[in-house]
Amino acid sequence: MPRSRTKFLAVKQTTKMIYDFVEQVSTAGCQDMESNNQSSKLANSISELIRSRATRKVLGDVASPVAISKLVAAANDPKVISAIRTAGWAPFHYDRAIDGIAEPWRIHVLWNAECRKVANHLTDWFDDLKPSNKLPSMLSACGALILVNWLPQFQNDGEDSNLVEAKEKQVQIDEEHLAATAALVQNLILVLTSEGMGTYWSSGGQFRTSKMFDRLGIPQRERMLAAVFVEYPETMDSPNERLAGKQRDKRSEPTSWLKEIRL
Ligand SMILES: Cc1cc2nc3c(=O)[nH]c(=O)nc-3n(C[C@H](O)[C@H](O)[C@H](O)COP(=O)(O)O)c2cc1C
């Protein structure tokens, strides 16, 4: 069995354990369970899930993109939406209060057909696009692309800017809007990983630009935090090149950045 498939099944099992646990909590109640045992199983599963998440940049061919059948899209697209909804349980500190929406984030999804269209248009839309730019090939391989934006309140130097000099409190508020959105991104990637999908958190490249926002109908007041490329399980055995994250192996021993304070 291919390695990606084995990993997919292992992660699937982890997800099932999490769902079983949540179901047991809601039906039987915590007191009725061997709660210690169950909690530690859940903690192990979550640790395993966090550690199994890894960047995978899948490079396709614009002239011959990875084919995603209607059946595969129908099986996976709703899971992506469900993962986004779950990710939306991320904590957030301040009511951003735009359009009656408290959350500081906005999400835009492009399914595989739209990704392939953007891949084809990129060189027309951006005449300075370098041949080495990986966006077209990544857009030719993904099952979906999720753009995660946030709404700066004070740091926005665009048209909606309501302040020239941000004060300390205002910087903190914006940092926390951004931090909440980052929590959503990690939630999202973990749920997608638990569904056996591949993920890559990119800064967005050309997707971050105001030109692209206009092309995609994204309001200019939003700022991009992540363009998450999603690979569907059914296409994981395709012969495409897959690159790991550049920092993956640079992780230090946690004692180098972890200190316990004792007074
Ligand atoms: C905020 C953020 C932005 C990122 N943007 C990029 C990017 O533009 N290009 C890239 O190659 N990787 C990007 N990454 C992914 C990192 O390269 C990757 O997380 C890192 O190499 C560690 O690998 P791992 O995710 O497999 O642990 C980004 C990660 C974060 C958190």
The ligand as a Gaussian input file, in Angstrom:
#p B3LYP/6-31G(d) Opt

LIG

0 1
 C        2.164000      32.442000       8.071000
 C        2.818000      31.403000       7.194000
 C        3.087000      31.696000       5.873000
 C        3.719000      30.769000       5.062000
 N        4.002000      31.102000       3.770000
 C        4.730000      30.264000       3.022000
 C        5.097000      30.628000       1.695000
 O        4.674000      31.673000       1.186000
 N        5.901000      29.779000       1.024000
 C        6.347000      28.606000       1.543000
 O        7.104000      27.904000       0.904000
 N        5.952000      28.196000       2.767000
 C        5.160000      29.008000       3.521000
 N        4.729000      28.604000       4.758000
 C        4.922000      27.202000       5.171000
 C        6.230000      27.009000       5.853000
 O        7.273000      27.008000       4.924000
 C        6.197000      25.643000       6.588000
 O        5.207000      25.662000       7.567000
 C        7.548000      25.347000       7.228000
 O        8.506000      25.103000       6.242000
 C        7.516000      24.154000       8.178000
 O        7.146000      22.993000       7.510000
 P        5.887000      22.156000       8.017000
 O        4.666000      23.026000       7.757000
 O        5.892000      20.907000       7.197000
 O        6.078000      21.899000       9.472000
 C        4.076000      29.506000       5.591000
 C        3.763000      29.198000       6.919000
 C        3.142000      30.129000       7.713000
 C        2.815000      29.789000       9.147000

